[in-house]
Amino acid sequence: MVSSGIQKRKVNDFFGIIEGIIVFEKGKLDVLEVIRELDGKFLKKKYKYHFRNIENEMIFRYDNMPHHKQLENFPHHKHSP
């Protein structure tokens, strides 16, 4: 790991956002998580992990956006070039 920058933001009393970037020698990983607190537990409601190479080309992305309903593991899925 070369560097990283992660920020946490409180949206309201129930939701928060964790986002940032982790830079490696040959690429970088963008991270986004929307977290909900419910009964003292933290639940990951939305997420996106996007890994790109040094030329900024996508290597893969994992997310849970509900746009591939035909998948067995909906809404969780992987994108690749």
N, C-alpha and C positions, 0 to 999 in steps of 0.2 A: 504494500500500500504506500502510495506516494503522499497523498493528502486526503482529507475528508472535511466535510462541512455538513453538519446535521442540525436542523432547527426543529424546535417543538413549539407549537402554538395552541393555546387554549381557545376553542371556538365559543364554547359556553360551558355550563356546569356539567354537561354530559359528553361532549365531543372534543377531541383534540386532533391535531395533525402533526405527523412527523414527516419531514421531508429533507432531502439533501442529496449530496453526491459524494461518492467515494472514488478517488482517482488511483488507478493502478498504472504500472509502467506501460502496459499495452492496451489500456482501455479505461472505461469509467462506468460506474453503476449509478443510475438515478434511482432514488428510493422515494416512494410516497405511500404513506399509510394514514388512513382515517380510523381513529380509535374511539370507541364508545365505552364509557364506564357505566356498569349496570350492577347494582347490588354488590359493590366492592370488587367486581371483576372487570378486567379490561378485554374488550372484544374488538378484533380487527374487522371493521365493516367493509372497507375498500382498501385495495393495495395495487401498487404497480412497481415492478422492478425491471428496469430497462438497462441492459448491458450493451455498450457500444465499444467498438475498437478505436484505436488512436486516430483513424481517419473519420471518425464519427459515424461509421456505418453500423447498423443494428446487427448484433450477434444473436440476441434473443430478448424477449420481454415476457414476463409473467404478469397477469393481472386477473381481476375478477369482475371485469366489466361485463354486463349481461348482453353480449351481442353474438354469442355462438350457442344458441339454445339446443342445437342438435348434439352437442358434445356430452359424453357420458359423465364427465366431471364438472358440468356446468354449475356455476359460472367460472370456475377456475380453469385457466388454460394458458398455453404457451404460444407465443408468436415467434416465428423464425423467418429469416429472409428466403 
